[in-house]
Amino acid sequence: MKKKYQNAFLAFGIVVLALMVSQLDFVQVHDGLARTGYWFLAVVALWGLLYVLNTAAWYVIIRSSGRVGVGFGWLYRVSVSGFALNYATPGGLMGGEPYRIMSLAPVIGTARASSSVILYVMTHIFSHFWFWLLSVVLFLLTRPVNALAAAVLAASGAFCLAGLWFFIVGYRRGVAMRALRLAARLPLVRGRVVRFVWRHRSQLHTIDSQVAALHGQNRRTLVLAVCLEVLCRVLSAAEIYFVLLVAMPHVSYATCVLMLAFTSLFANMLFFMPLQLGGREGGFVMSAVGLGLTAGQGIFVALIVRLRELVWTGLGLMLIKVGRSGGRQGV
């Protein structure tokens, strides 16, 4: 990636990160960190391992289409920086995915880099739907179900099944053109989307054909990538578990998984907000109360999770300037 683009991504991320930090209540932050103690370090370290799983899923997708051309360590840095830019960007994928493509394109080509990133993003989102659906089953197995809970679970299950169907079709036929056709129906962006599709229709068809080819020829790779991402979702509930241990030594891991599932579903509905500001906190409070915890415990978890996100966003932005601009050839 050219230095000017690298510096632009870094500058943008720093500005947004500074804005997010300025919104914190530092007295509350100090009290939260003092209360959490060394568990906060465990939470930060946990995400260093979870990003290994994310990177592994992307790595096997790249490998399935030919020679990788990059080292795992370099890809890990790009992956962490991509997630950092996504955290800091309104609309999420507007920051991290262009950065990943621009970083990888000089090594394996623009078309292959674009298709691998799109396929990874599809896999990442696809795994969320599986995680939410599995959490519906977990709730049925571990919690009493009244009429209201049954209605919410039914709606959530239907939503997850619809999402899974959409992505399964996208894997088979490609998703770039399908997604843009849907976007072209939105009044505010219709003209821009149509012009973009017209200018880049050849590249979009190429990307869709590569995504469909990867699905058809390497289904075991796709299954492995999805399993890695779902495992990452399940293990990330350990973050909530570590935090709640401070106040509730007997908290169950199943409760933490359900809390994460509801909160992530609620927060992803507010994808247009930087760092999902407000949505994540509201999701934690509602999920805590719904699972028999207190609103204060939900706020406490939300604060520590927000601080962890800020730490890893800062680290990810720093990694933009660390290491070589290209991957190691011939891997």
C-alpha positions in Angstrom: 0.0 0.0 0.0 1.2 3.5 -0.8 2.4 5.5 2.1 -0.1 8.3 1.5 -3.0 5.9 1.8 -1.5 4.3 4.8 -1.1 7.6 6.5 -4.6 8.6 5.6 -6.1 5.5 7.2 -4.0 6.1 10.3 -4.9 9.8 10.6 -8.6 9.1 10.2 -8.5 6.4 12.8 -6.6 8.6 15.3 -9.1 11.4 14.9 -12.1 9.1 15.5 -10.4 7.3 18.4 -9.6 10.7 20.1 -13.3 11.6 19.7 -14.4 8.3 21.3 -11.9 8.7 24.2 -13.2 12.3 24.8 -16.7 10.9 25.4 -15.6 8.7 28.4 -16.3 9.5 32.0 -12.8 9.2 33.4 -13.9 8.9 37.0 -16.1 6.0 36.0 -13.2 4.5 34.0 -10.9 4.7 36.9 -13.4 3.1 39.3 -14.1 0.4 36.7 -10.5 -0.5 36.2 -9.8 -0.4 39.9 -12.7 -2.8 40.5 -11.7 -5.2 37.7 -8.0 -5.3 38.5 -5.9 -7.9 36.7 -9.0 -9.3 35.0 -8.8 -6.3 32.6 -5.4 -7.5 31.4 -6.9 -11.0 30.9 -9.6 -9.5 28.8 -7.1 -7.6 26.6 -4.9 -10.6 26.2 -8.0 -12.8 25.3 -8.6 -10.6 22.3 -5.0 -11.1 21.1 -5.8 -14.8 20.9 -9.3 -14.3 19.3 -7.8 -12.2 16.5 -5.6 -15.2 15.8 -8.7 -17.2 15.0 -10.1 -14.3 12.8 -6.8 -14.2 10.9 -6.7 -18.0 10.5 -10.2 -17.9 8.9 -9.0 -15.2 6.4 -5.7 -17.1 5.8 -7.4 -20.4 4.8 -9.7 -18.5 2.5 -6.7 -16.9 0.7 -4.8 -20.2 0.6 -7.8 -21.9 -1.0 -7.5 -19.8 -4.1 -3.8 -20.4 -4.7 -0.4 -19.5 -3.2 -0.9 -17.3 -0.1 2.0 -15.0 -0.8 2.0 -13.5 2.8 3.2 -14.5 6.2 0.6 -15.2 8.9 2.2 -12.6 11.2 1.9 -9.9 8.5 -1.7 -10.9 7.8 -2.4 -10.8 11.6 -1.3 -7.2 11.7 -3.5 -6.2 8.7 -6.4 -8.1 10.2 -6.1 -6.3 13.6 -5.7 -2.9 11.9 -8.8 -3.7 9.7 -10.9 -4.5 12.7 -9.6 -1.3 14.4 -10.7 0.8 11.4 -14.1 -0.9 11.4 -14.6 -0.1 15.1 -13.9 3.5 14.4 -15.9 3.9 11.2 -19.6 4.8 10.9 -21.0 2.0 8.8 -18.3 -0.5 9.9 -17.0 -2.0 6.7 -16.3 1.4 5.1 -12.9 1.5 6.8 -11.4 -1.9 7.5 -12.2 -3.8 4.3 -10.8 -1.2 1.8 -7.6 -1.2 4.0 -7.4 -5.0 3.8 -7.8 -5.0 0.1 -5.3 -2.2 -0.5 -2.8 -3.9 1.7 -3.1 -7.3 0.1 -3.6 -6.3 -3.5 0.1 -5.5 -4.3 0.9 -9.1 -3.2 -1.8 -11.3 -4.8 -3.6 -8.9 -7.2 -6.6 -6.7 -6.8 -9.3 -9.1 -7.9 -8.0 -12.0 -5.7 -7.5 -9.7 -2.8 -11.0 -8.2 -3.2 -12.7 -11.7 -3.5 -10.8 -13.0 -0.5 -11.8 -10.0 1.7 -15.4 -10.2 0.5 -15.6 -13.9 1.2 -14.0 -13.4 4.6 -16.5 -10.7 5.5 -19.4 -12.9 4.3 -18.0 -15.7 6.5 -17.6 -13.4 9.5 -21.2 -12.2 9.2 -22.4 -15.7 8.4 -20.9 -16.9 11.6 -22.8 -14.3 13.6 -26.1 -15.7 12.3 -25.0 -19.2 13.3 -23.9 -18.0 16.8 -27.3 -16.2 17.3 -29.2 -19.3 16.1 -27.2 -21.5 18.4 -27.9 -19.1 21.3 -31.6 -19.5 20.7 -31.2 -23.2 21.2 -29.0 -22.6 24.3 -31.7 -20.4 25.8 -34.3 -23.1 25.2 -32.1 -25.6 26.9 -31.1 -23.5 29.9 -33.8 -21.0 30.7 -37.5 -21.1 31.4 -39.6 -19.8 28.5 -42.7 -17.7 29.0 -45.0 -16.3 26.2 -42.9 -13.1 25.7 -39.6 -15.1 25.6 -41.1 -17.5 23.1 -42.2 -14.7 20.8 -38.7 -13.1 20.9 -37.0 -16.4 20.3 -39.3 -17.2 17.4 -38.6 -13.9 15.8 -34.9 -14.2 16.4 -34.8 -17.7 15.0 -36.7 -16.6 11.9 -34.3 -13.7 11.4 -31.3 -15.9 11.7 -32.6 -18.5 9.3 -33.4 -15.7 6.8 -29.9 -14.4 7.2 -28.3 -17.8 6.7 -30.4 -18.4 3.6 -29.3 -15.1 2.1 -25.6 -15.9 2.6 -25.8 -19.5 1.4 -27.3 -18.1 -1.8 -24.6 -15.5 -1.9 -21.9 -18.1 -1.5 -23.3 -20.0 -4.5 -23.9 -17.1 -6.8 -21.8 -14.3 -5.5 -23.0 -11.4 -3.3 -21.4 -8.2 -4.6 -23.9 -7.6 -7.4 -26.9 -8.8 -5.3 -26.0 -6.5 -2.4 -25.5 -3.5 -4.7 -28.9 -4.2 -6.5 -30.5 -4.1 -3.1 -28.7 -0.8 -2.2 -29.8 0.6 -5.6 -33.4 0.5 -4.3 -32.6 2.9 -1.4 -33.8 6.4 -2.3 -30.8 8.4 -0.9 -28.0 6.4 -2.5 -29.8 5.0 -5.6 -28.0 7.2 -8.2 -24.5 6.7 -6.8 -24.9 2.9 -6.6 -26.2 2.7 -10.2 -23.3 4.7 -11.4 -20.8 2.7 -9.4 -22.2 -0.6 -10.7 -22.1 0.7 -14.3 -18.5 1.8 -14.0 -17.3 -1.4 -12.3 -19.7 -4.1 -13.5 -16.9 -6.1 -15.1 -14.8 -6.2 -11.9 -17.9 -6.9 -9.8 -18.9 -9.9 -12.0 -15.3 -11.2 -11.7 -15.4 -10.9 -7.9 -18.7 -12.7 -7.8 -17.5 -15.5 -10.0 -14.4 -16.0 -7.8 -16.5 -16.1 -4.7 -18.8 -18.7 -6.2 -15.8 -20.7 -7.5 -14.2 -20.7 -4.1 -17.5 -22.0 -2.6 -17.9 -24.7 -5.2 -14.4 -26.0 -5.2 -13.4 -25.6 -1.6 -16.4 -26.2 0.6 -14.3 -27.8 3.3 -12.2 -24.6 3.5 -15.4 -22.6 3.8 -16.7 -24.9 6.6 -13.3 -24.6 8.4 -13.4 -20.8 8.1 -17.0 -20.6 9.5 -16.1 -23.0 12.3 -13.1 -20.8 13.3 -15.3 -17.7 13.3 -18.1 -19.4 15.3 -15.5 -20.7 17.8 -14.2 -17.1 18.1 -17.8 -15.9 18.9 -18.2 -18.5 21.6 -14.8 -17.9 23.2 -15.3 -14.2 23.2 -18.0 -14.7 25.8 -15.0 -15.3 28.2 -14.6 -11.6 28.2 -18.0 -11.1 29.9 -17.2 -14.1 32.1 -13.9 -12.6 33.4 -15.6 -9.3 34.1 -18.6 -10.7 35.9 -16.4 -12.9 38.1 -15.5 -9.8 39.9 -19.1 -9.3 41.1 -20.5 -12.8 40.7 -18.1 -15.6 41.5 -20.7 -18.2 40.5 -21.8 -16.8 37.1 -22.3 -19.5 34.4 -20.6 -19.4 31.1 -23.9 -20.1 29.4 -25.3 -16.8 30.8 -22.3 -15.0 29.4 -22.9 -16.5 25.9 -26.5 -15.5 26.0 -25.6 -12.0 27.1 -23.1 -11.6 24.3 -25.5 -13.0 21.7 -28.3 -10.6 22.6 -26.0 -7.6 22.9 -24.2 -8.3 19.6 -27.5 -8.7 17.8 -28.8 -5.4 19.2 -25.6 -3.6 18.6 -25.3 -4.8 15.0 -28.7 -3.3 14.3 -27.0 0.1 15.0 -24.1 -0.6 12.6 -24.0 3.0 11.4 -22.6 4.3 14.7 -18.9 4.6 15.4 -17.8 2.0 17.9 -21.5 1.2 18.1 -21.7 4.0 20.6 -24.7 3.6 22.9 -26.0 0.5 21.2 -23.5 -1.8 22.9 -24.2 -0.3 26.3 -28.0 -0.5 25.9 -27.7 -4.1 24.7 -25.6 -5.1 27.8 -28.1 -3.5 30.2 -31.1 -5.1 28.6 -29.5 -8.5 28.3 -28.3 -8.3 31.9 -31.8 -7.5 33.2 -33.4 -10.1 30.9 -31.1 -12.8 32.3 -31.7 -12.0 35.9 -28.7 -9.8 36.5 -28.8 -6.1 37.6 -28.6 -3.1 35.3 -25.5 -2.0 37.2 -23.8 -5.3 36.3 -24.7 -4.7 32.6 -23.3 -1.2 32.7 -20.1 -2.5 34.4 -19.5 -5.1 31.7 -20.3 -2.5 29.0 -17.6 -0.2 30.4 -14.9 -2.8 30.5 -15.7 -4.0 27.0 -15.7 -0.4 25.7 -12.2 0.1 27.3 -10.9 -3.1 25.7 -12.2 -2.0 22.3 -10.4 1.3 22.7 -7.2 -0.4 23.7 -7.3 -2.7 20.7 -8.4 0.1 18.3 -5.3 2.0 19.4 -3.1 -1.0 19.0 -4.6 -1.7 15.6 -4.0 1.8 14.4 -0.4 1.6 15.6 0.1 -1.6 13.6 -0.8 0.3 10.4 2.7 1.8 10.6 4.5 -1.3 11.9 6.3 -3.8 9.7 6.7 -3.8 5.9 4.0 -2.6 3.6 3.8 -5.9 1.8 3.6 -9.5 2.8 6.4 -12.1 2.5 6.4 -13.6 -0.9 6.2 -17.3 -1.7 4.6 -18.5 1.4 
